[in-house]
Every structure is written in C-alpha cells, then in structure tokens.
Amino acid sequence: MERNRLLGALAALGLLLTLVGCGASSEHARTTPVGDPGPRRAAFDDMDVDQDATVTSAEFYGAIEGFYDDFDANQDGRLDHAETANGLYAAWDLDRDGAIDESELGRAVVAWFPSRIEVRFDQWDTSNDGALDRAELHAGLERVRVFAHYDGDDDGSVTDLELSDALFSYWDIDGDASLDALEWRWE
C-alpha cells in the first residue's frame, strides 16, 4: 500500500510537470485544468489517504518522501545546491533525452517555483541551442535563487520537510493548508 501511494505521488508529480501548459502565467496555469483528468484524479486520490477530497500537508509529505530520496545522492537527509540542481534536472527532463527544452522548463517552473519567480528560457539557454544542459540549468537556478526558496531555515541545505512545505505552499493557492481538486488541476 505504501509503495503504491509513493508510486502514485511520483506519477502525480510527473503528470503535473507534463500536463501544465508552457507559456501561461504561473498563477493562470495553477488554476486552469488541462487535459484528461483521469490520471491526475487517480494520483490525487492516492495521496488523499483519508479520502476527504483534500490533501493535507501531512498526506503530501508522506507521498513525496521517496521522490526526495531520489534527489539526495549521498543519502544524508539534506540536499545541497548540487543535489537540488541535479535532482531538478532529472525531474524536469521529461523525455529523458539529456537536455531540458523550453516546454519542459515552462512546465517545471509552474510546478516547482513560486509564482513570483520569472523565468525566460532564452536567458537560461546561453548556448542558444534550444536546450539547457546541466551547467545552464545550474546557473539559471542560482540566478533566480531557487535553492533559497526551498531552504526554509536558511541553513544551506534542504530537508525533505522543507521541500515538501515549499512545494505544498506553491500549490495551496487559497492558503487553507490543503490541496483541493482545483489546486490539483483535475476538476
């Protein structure tokens, strides 16, 4: 059961990155449902352990624990700048071609960044080849100080709880400490 919940949460995060449109403002994309709701609804239901039609921060945290472990290369329970950037690179390269294109970056920004962060692909793609390599992504992440947004206590590392809290707060648009169907974008 726990493994199924984890797989469902990982699928939900992947679907979120895949299904949120590129080019729209972050706030618009966070409140506008797109595509077939079936897979997203199933992922939402998997995270909603008590089946009350909302996902609490505790339910969300439980669902993404394994996802965090994939980022934590040295398994010390804390992400440094490099682990965070490398984890994001792996998560955002949706087609697994070894590069992040403009569409992949656009989808990732909506899901992983606060709406106040502005990202333009052409400013990150310094080689002008239409794809971000690891160095370009790392530099872009540093410019917008994304690590600082995840590092809640400003101690130079990101714990699983800090990452969970940051992502949860980005998606909890109405600030009611739970994610509902609209915030999860399936209704």
Secondary structure as GFF3:
##gff-version 3
##sequence-region A 1 187
A	DSSP	alpha_helix	2	19	.	.	.	ID=ss1
A	DSSP	alpha_helix	26	31	.	.	.	ID=ss2
A	DSSP	alpha_helix	37	47	.	.	.	ID=ss3
A	DSSP	beta_strand	55	56	.	.	.	ID=ss4
A	DSSP	alpha_helix	57	71	.	.	.	ID=ss5
A	DSSP	alpha_helix	81	92	.	.	.	ID=ss6
A	DSSP	alpha_helix	102	112	.	.	.	ID=ss7
A	DSSP	alpha_helix	121	124	.	.	.	ID=ss8
A	DSSP	alpha_helix	134	143	.	.	.	ID=ss9
A	DSSP	alpha_helix	146	150	.	.	.	ID=ss10
A	DSSP	alpha_helix	160	171	.	.	.	ID=ss11
A	DSSP	beta_strand	178	179	.	.	.	ID=ss12
A	DSSP	alpha_helix	181	184	.	.	.	ID=ss13
###
